[in-house]
């Protein structure tokens, strides 16, 4: 087992998509860093397993060959070309993905078990940068700034360590090789997911049920009636709004099937999600037929999703939060992987500037928040609006039904997946008025 460095410029806590992406971009810039994770890979992570066009864009920015490599792994990655929305009244709307990645002659998205996708990303981290079975135990409070502007160290050789020592560094206690060890770091990046210790200890994150979702997932075989181009499906059932039941096809005849709902609604209505899922596939005619021969491969397992419907602080003195640690999950679709990877890119960009000018004070670090929300904030706000739309089943039924009958509207919605300015129309009440007055 590899030894543990005593210090590093950047300590990345968590090697999921958020942490791995941060590491890969830091590596491109030659920045000294260390990634720790309490698990050994491959390991499972309860998730919907859908990889959107954002994921493909970020990977292509790292290295276009990564996307080609994923496409070649047909037993682990299934190409996906669209999405089907099913309204509470049962009307369905199938929308093909039209994204820029299509110009690169690759799939618009993939579906892959996190067991495989996370291991794929981790395999790209430089071995000297990664320590697995390394559990974060405790964190020091952010220390005082001791470095002068222009004294940042960027080490190009993995494992060589930073070029200089900085007073007031963070001290992080981990459990590694059966012992508690201390790592000193100038910057800490929290990528541990929704139970992030960095977010709780340093950003003061407290779970807010009004901006949180609970979900259950199981793997199945034998589900029938899926789209020929492997569309992912979101079924907005009246009894679980705001939320949905999903069916995502996977390679080797498997399906990722699950259910999610806003936590505050679960509490208000005393909903049993497991019972709601089982009732849906047993009693809703369209689902009952499709699950008639289906067999579960795993039991339903649960996890939580901190939603981006509320802006939480993403930084502080000498630290950043990336992905679920920063509550960046889309409130409507539940997408978190693409947003986490985009934030990982911005984290690396910000840290490069921070090391160049020696800044780690809270005011400077907030420019990272601004970068992330400038990129993702509009989408998260639209997701919040659409989540609210599902509180009005009749209006949701109307919009889906109208789009199902109107080719121009279907094309518009298809384009919205790649153009945020078009998606902004969904926040305008006049959009729905024009829908009401328009012909099919």
N, C-alpha and C positions, 0 to 999 in steps of 0.2 A: 504494500500500500504506500502511496506517495506521501512524503512529508508535507506538513502544513506551513506555508510561509508565515512569518511573524507579522509582516505588514505588506500592504499593497496600496496603490493609489486609489483604486476603485474596488469595493467589495460588492458583488452582485449576489443577493440572497434569493435563491430559487432558480432552477434551470428549466422551467417550463418554457412555453413560447415567448413570454415576456423577457425572462432572464437570458435565454439562449440568443434571442435576437439582439438584445443589448450587447451581449458578449461578442457576437459576430461583427457588429458594426464597430465596437471598440477595437477589436482585433485589426480591422481594416485600417484604423487610424494609428495602430502601433501603441495603443495606450495600455499601460500596465494595469492588470485587473485580475481578480480571482472570482470564480463562480462557485458557490457552495449549494448543495442540496441535500436534504435529509434522506432522500431515497436513492436506490440504485436503479438504473435504467436498463431495459425497458420497465416501466411501471404504468399501471392504469391510472386514469384520471376521469372521474365521472363527468360526462360532457355530452353535448349533442353531436360532436365530431364533424361538424360541417366547416369546411375551409373556404372562405369567400374569396372573391376577386382581390380584396385587400391583401390577403395572405400571399396570393400569387404576385401582386405588385411589389410587396416588400421583398420577397425572395428573389424576384427578378432584379431588384435594385442591388441586392447583395451579390448575386451571380445568376444569370439566366440559366446556367446549366443545372441549377438546383431544381427548377421547375421541370426540366426535361428528365431529370433523374427520378422525380416523383412519378411522372407519367409512365415511366418504364416499370415501376414497381406496381404492377397491376393487381397483385394479390393483397396490397396494403392500401392503395389509393384508387378510388373510383372517381372518374371524371363526372362532373355535374354541370348541366347546361341550363337550368332554370328552376323556378319555384312555383308551387301551387298553393294558393290561398283558398281555404274553404270557409265561407261565412257561416254564422250561426244557423241560418236557415237551410244550409246544405249546398248553396250555390258555390261552384268552384270556379276559380280563375287561375289559369296557367300562364305564366309569364316567362319567356326565355330571357336569359341573362344576355345583355348587350354591353360588354365591357371592353375597355381598351386592350385587355389581355388577349381578346380574340384576334387582334391584329398580329399577335405573335404566334398564331397557329397553335395555341394551347387551349386547354379547357378553361372555362370561365371560373371554375371552382372544383374542389375535390371533397370527397367524404372519406375520412380515414379515422380509425380508432386512435385515440390519444396515446394508447400503448405504442402504436407505430409512429405516429407523427412526432411526438415529443422525443422519442428515441432517435428519429431521423435528424432532428435539429441538434440534439445533444452530441450526436456523432460528428457534427461539423465544428464543435468547439475545440480549440486547441487543447490537447490532453494536459498540457502543463498549467492551463488556466482553470481546470475543473477538479473539484473535490466532492465526490458523492459520499453518502452515509456520513454527512457532516451536518449536524443539527444545530440551528441557532438556539442558544439558551437565553442570552440576555444582551442588552445594548447599553452603552454609556449614554448619558445625555449629550447632545451636541456640544462640542467644546468650543473654546474661543478661537477666533481666526488668528493664526500666527504667521502665515506665509505672506510675504510681500508680493505686490503685483509683479507678474513676469517670472515668478519662481516655480511655476508648475513643472512637474517632471513627467515626461512621456518616454517610457522605456519601450524600445522596439523588439527586444528579445524576450520571448515568453520564458517566465521563470527567473529572469535576471533581477527582478525587483526594482522598485523605484530608485531614482538616482539620488534622492535627497530625503532627509527626515524632516517632518513637519510637526511642530509642537501643537498640542490641542487636537490631536486626531481622535476620531471615534475609537473606542475600544469595544470590541464585539467578542462575547464569550460563546464558544461552540463546543459541542461534544464530538470528538473525533478519535478514532482508534481506542475507544473505551475511556478516554480521558477528557477533561475539560481544558480547552486551550484558549488563548487570547490572540485575536488578530487586530492589528491597528490599521485603520484605513482613513484616508483623507475624505473619501466620499463613500456613502452606502446607498445602494439602489435596492429598494424593496420590491421583490417580484414573487412573493410567496403565495399570492392568491388572496382569497377573501378572508382568510384568517391571519393576515399579515401582522407579525409582531412589530415590524418597522412602522406600519401605519397606525397601530394602536398606541405604541409607546411614544413616538415622535410627532405624528400628525394629529393625535388625539381622536382617531377614528372610532366612532361608536355606531354599531349597527342601527340603522333606521328602517323599520318595517315598511314605512311609506315609500322607500326607495330600495326595495329588496325583493327578490323573488325566490321561491322554493321550487325545486324541480326533482323529478324522479326519472331514472333511465333504466332500460333493460335492452338486451340484445335478443333478437328473434330470428327464426327462419320461417319460411313458408307464407309470408305476407304476400298477397296477390294484388293485382290492379295498379301497379306503379307505372309511371311514365317511361316510355322507351328511352328517353334521354336522361334518365336518372334525376328527375326533378325532386327536390326536397319538398315536403308537404307540411303546411301549418294549418291545423284544424281548430278554428276558433269556436269552441263549444260554449253554449250559453251559460252552462253551470260553472264554468271556470274562468269567466272574464273578470278582469283583464289577465289573459293567459291563453295557452293553447296546448293541444296535443299534437305531437309531431311524429312523422314517419320519414326516416332518411334511409334510402337504400345504400348498401355497402357492397364491397367485393365479396365473392365466394358465397353469394346467396343469403347474406346476413342483412339485418335491418336494425338500425338504432331507433328505438321507439320510446317515447316518454311523454311527460306532461309537466307543465310549469304554470305557476299562478302567483300573482302579487301577494306577498306575505301578509299585508294588512287586510286584504280581502279574505284570505284563508282564516285569519283570526276572527274577523267580523262575522263570517258566515259559518265558522266552525267546520270547514271543509276537510274531509279526509281525502288527500290526493290519491292515495293508492286505491281507495274504493271508487273514486271518481273515474280513474283510468280504467279499472276493470269493468265498471258499469258501461262506459262508453264503448269499449270494443265488444261488449256482450249485447248491448241493447240498441245502439244506433245502427239502423239497417245497413248503411253503406259500409261502416266499419266492421260490423258483425260478419258480413259476407267475406270481406277481405282477410279477416283473422280466423276464418272457419277452420283452416288447416294449419294455422300458425302454431309454433312451439317456442316457448321462451328458452333461451340458452343461459340466461342469468336472471337472478331475482331483480326486482325493482330496487334501485339504490338511489339515495338522495344526496343533494348538495345545494348550496346557496349561491345566489348571484347578486352581488352588489351592483345596483343599476346606476347608470350615468344620468338619471333624471334629476339628480341634485349634484351640484359641483362641490366636490370635496377638495381640500388642499392637496396638491401633488408634490409638495416640496417643503423644505425648511433648511435650516443651517447644515449644509454638508450632506443632505440626503434628497433622494427622489423616489417617487412611487410610480410603478409601471404596471399596466394591465389591471387585473382584478383588484390588486392591492390599492389602486387609485379609484376604484368604482367607475370603470370605463365601459361597462357592458351596455349595449343598445337596449333601451327600455321596451322596445316593440318586438324586435326579432330575437333578442337574447344573444346576439353575436358578441363574443368577447375576444376570440383569438386574433382576428384581424386588427382590432383596436389595440390589443396588447402589443402586437408586433410593430404597429405604427408608432406607438409610444416608445418602444424600445429604440427605434431609429432616432426619435427626437431626443431621448435621454443621452445617447452616444454623442450626438451633435452638440448638445448643451455641455456635456462633461469635457469635450475637447476644448471648447472655449473657456470653460472654468479653469482647466489646468494651464492653459496658455497665459491667463491673466492672474492666476492665483486667487480667484474669488470663490468663496464658499458661504458667504453670509446669506441670510434668509431673503433679503431684498433682491439680491442677484439671482438666487436660485428660482425665484418666482417667474423669471423669464421662461423657464421650462414649462410651467403651467400655461403660460400664454401661448407657447408654441403648440402644445398639445390641444388646447381648446380652440385655437385658431384653425387647426386641422380637423378635429373631431367634434367640436362643440356644436356646430350647426346640425350635424347628423344626430347627435344625442338629443338635441332639442326637438327635432322632427320626430324622433322615436318616442319622445315623451308625449308629443301631440297625438301621434297615432295610437299610443297606448290608451290615452284618454278616449279616443274614438271608439275603442272596443267597449267602453262603458255604455255605449248607445247601440245595442245590437241591431236595431232597425236601420239606423244610419249606416252601419257597417254593411248590413245586408244590401242596402240600396247601392252603395258605392261599388261593391263587388259585382252585383247584378248588372249594373249599368256598364261596367268595364267588360263583363263577359259578352255583352251584346254590341259593344261599340269598338270597332277595330282601332280607331284613332286614339281612344282613351287607353286601350291595351298597349299600343305602341308608346304612348306617353309614359305609362307606368313602367314599362320595360326600360325606357331611357333613364328613368329616375334612379335606377340602381347605379348608374355611372355619373349622374349629373346632379349635384346637390341643389343647384339653382332651380331645377325642375321639381325636385322633391319639396322645395320650400312652398310650392303651390298648395300642398296638402295642409299647410297651416293657415291658409287664407279662407275665411268663410265664404267669399264670393266664388271660390272654386266649386263648392258644393251647390251654391245657387245656380251657377251655370250648368252644372250636371243635371240639376232638377229641371231646367228649362230646355235642355238640349234634346235633340232627337237621338234615338238609338241608331 
